[in-house]
Amino acid sequence: MNILFIIIAVVAIVLLIVGGVVEAVKWLLWVGLVLIILAIIGWLLRAVVGRK
């Protein structure tokens, strides 16, 4: 019975870590998307305004 509790605890910890990693990856994908959009806007502004 003690081994069963240890196995359940290990599985719970692994699922907790995997869930945290998935949330972090989702957040980083949004941050990356925003940074790409800002980079494109900056490049377009430089291309339009910078060339005289």
Secondary structure, 3 states (H helix, E strand, C coil): CHHHHHHHHHHHHHHHHHHHHHHHHHHHHHHHHHHHHHHHHHHHHHHHHCCC
